[in-house]
Amino acid sequence: MKTLRLLLIFALLFNIMACNQNKNEQNNNTDVNDEEITMASNESAFKFGTWITSSKKKSNEDYAKEFERYKSGGIDEILINTGTDPKELERLVPIAKAEGLNVHAWIMAVNRPGDKEALKHPEWYQVSREGKSCFDTRPYVGYYQWLCPTREESRNHILGLVEGLAKVEGIESVHLDYIRFPDIFLPIGLLPKYNLVQDVELPEYDFCYCDVCVSEFEKIHHKNPKESKNTAIDMEWKNFRLNAIKALVDDAYKIVHNNNKRLTAAVFPYPEMADHMVRQRWDKWNIDEVYPMIYHSFYNEEIDWIGYATKQGVTDIESENIGLNTGVFLPPFKTGEEIKEAILQAKNNGAIGVTFFDGPQLTDEYLQTIKEVKASF
């Protein structure tokens, strides 16, 4: 009987201790969850940004006024093209930070118009299927001077420029633009401007067939893309070029993160479209955030297409921990109400922010609209 009583007492004590331990674990879990919820809440704040191009002739005082105007109008971040000049970026970062704006270093990556160092090396430039180099024969417009992303020297030049910007104190990210091949297909709304019909892949807009790209492809696939009867359906050749851009982005990601910064990029509206139009598959990249340029007027679409394209991109990257900021092109908008509709289309379809191209086109009415919509969230 004594033994039975002792066993009962021990069992009772064990249950009491177990209950206390469970309560402590639940309290600890509650603390962690509350912290995680707080962090998630801070990270989920919807943000507004704008792309701008700097001018060395503009004074610090004038920039302070411009940045203050953006901030008072609800803008949270600016993506600044300084012509890949770290010194100019160093000048502008503290001015923007003083006004409460975050700064991203915007760089034209593969398309490098007027790059003095690159122009010393004609062999660095992409070559079309008809055998013409971007060094002196530029597709569509004069500023299309595309470097080869496969050739070691040209890709190292691009990565060196990325590193120079990544070392600037105070920036949030290096922001890649033109991180792709030239347009094999233009947006449908732009075709009349160039008097073009693009029902098939035209050789003068199909890149890159330089010696290095062809040689590296042959090493892997044992065939020459120049001899392909229909390059449009040669998936290995297409993937070779997609992977060339991915490899460049992934290397940039390592460089930028080694400098304790983040990597972001302006990209085409959603991955399938980017793949088709410019050999760019951004849902497969190592990258922190993307800013798809969902410029609805370029595609003869209405404002609700901003929501559609946003959702397509968000769905494709939802498992990759990549944030998506919807890029909006301002010229086709007429009223603040239309701007509001665009913002809501983006937010309601999963974007974490909206970025406007570009800053000088943000009228007082648009900034007031942004401010009011922001306050309503």
C-alpha positions, -999 to +999 in steps of 0.1 A: +000+000+000+028+024+009+045+017-024+012+024-043+008+057-024+043+067-032+038+059-069+006+080-069+024+110-053+052+108-078+027+106-107+009+137-093+041+157-089+052+147-124+019+159-139+022+192-121+057+198-133+048+188-169+019+213-168+041+241-156+067+233-183+040+233-210+028+267-198+063+281-199+068+267-234+035+283-245+045+316-230+079+314-248+062+305-281+038+334-276+067+358-272+084+345-303+052+347-323+044+382-311+079+392-322+075+376-356+042+392-361+057+426-352+086+421-377+062+409-404+040+440-397+070+463-401+081+446-433+047+446-448+043+484-449+033+494-484+059+517-499+061+543-527+091+552-548+102+570-579+130+567-604+150+598-610+182+608-630+207+630-613+223+661-626+257+673-614+247+708-622+219+707-597+228+721-562+224+704-529+198+729-519+177+722-550+179+685-543+169+690-507+138+708-519+130+682-545+134+653-520+114+671-494+086+675-519+086+638-526+086+629-489+058+652-481+038+636-510+041+601-496+072+589-514+094+566-493+123+558-516+141+571-547+160+551-572+188+573-586+206+570-619+239+588-614+254+575-646+271+548-625+291+575-607+297+566-570+309+601-561+276+616-573+257+590-554+278+598-523+267+635-527+230+627-529+226+600-503+229+621-472+206+648-487+179+622-494+184+605-460+180+639-442+146+642-458+137+607-447+140+589-481+157+556-487+181+555-517+187+528-543+216+530-568+200+526-602+224+513-629+220+506-666+237+472-665+240+453-698+230+482-720+258+507-714+254+537-738+284+560-739+305+538-715+340+553-721+358+522-709+336+497-728+340+518-760+377+510-759+368+474-765+346+468-796+347+431-790+328+434-757+295+443-776+267+419-785+263+408-821+230+402-839+221+371-858+227+390-890+263+396-878+262+433-868+276+445-835+259+469-811+292+488-810+283+506-842+249+492-854+224+498-827+189+482-828+159+505-825+176+536-809+210+552-807+214+545-770+212+507-774+248+497-769+246+462-753+276+444-737+279+407-740+269+390-706+289+359-715+323+373-724+345+374-692+359+409-698+326+426-704+307+409-676+335+417-652+333+453-663+296+453-654+302+436-621+329+461-613+305+490-617+280+472-595+306+468-568+316+505-570+280+515-562+276+488-536+304+503-516+286+536-512+274+540-476+238+545-469+221+530-500+195+503-496+203+484-528+220+484-561+192+485-586+198+468-619+181+480-651+185+468-687+195+435-671+185+415-702+191+412-739+178+437-765+141+434-773+135+405-797+099+418-796+089+454-787+058+461-767+029+461-792+021+497-785+056+509-795+057+491-829+040+519-849+067+543-836+093+523-854+071+513-884+077+476-875+058+444-877+073+417-855+054+385-861+086+364-860+120+368-844+139+391-868+176+385-872+186+422-867+170+421-832+182+387-821+213+387-799+240+376-790+259+357-817+294+369-808+323+344-810+323+338-773+286+331-770+287+307-799+318+290-786+305+286-751+272+272-764+290+247-786+309+234-757+277+225-739+254+215-767+278+205-796+260+226-822+263+261-837+232+283-832+241+302-864+233+270-883+199+265-866+170+264-891+147+281-866+164+297-835+130+307-822+122+271-812+157+261-802+151+259-764+188+251-756+199+283-773+172+303-756+180+289-722+217+296-728+209+333-730+185+332-701+212+316-680+238+341-691+217+369-675+209+348-645+246+341-639+253+378-641+226+387-616+236+359-593+272+372-592+260+407-586+239+394-557+270+380-541+290+412-546+262+434-532+255+412-502+292+411-494+289+448-490+259+445-468+235+459-494+206+444-512+200+437-549+169+449-568+161+452-604+137+468-629+123+440-650+097+434-677+061+429-665+060+393-656+083+363-661+067+347-691+064+380-709+100+389-700+112+355-712+094+360-746+104+396-752+139+401-738+154+368-727+148+376-690+134+351-665+135+370-633+116+345-611+147+323-612+172+349-601+189+354-567+175+388-559+158+406-530+131+427-548+119+433-583+103+463-598+084+451-629+077+479-653+040+474-658+036+502-683+000+494-695+000+519-723+030+502-740+009+471-745-024+489-755-039+478-722-062+496-697-053+504-661-067+471-647-039+453-666-016+466-639-034+443-614-033+414-638+004+417-645+012+423-608-006+391-598+012+371-625+045+382-611+036+378-575+023+343-581+056+333-599+078+344-570+056+337-540+078+308-529+111+326-536+109+352-508+112+380-534+093+413-530+075+429-559+071+466-564+048+475-593+064+501-617+039+526-631+045+548-662+030+583-656+025+599-690-008+580-699-025+590-667-047+620-667-061+624-631-053+616-595-082+591-595-065+571-622-033+571-602-053+558-572-068+531-593-033+520-604-021+519-568-050+498-556-047+474-586-011+468-575-017+465-538-048+443-541-029+419-563+001+414-539+026+441-546+046+454-516+049+489-532+044+511-563+072+530-580+066+558-605+085+567-636+096+593-632+100+618-604+098+651-624+064+639-637+049+635-602+025+665-603+012+681-571-021+664-578-004+630-581+016+635-549-015+645-530-033+614-543-004+592-532-004+608-497-041+603-493-041+567-505-011+560-483-029+574-452-059+551-460-039+519-457 
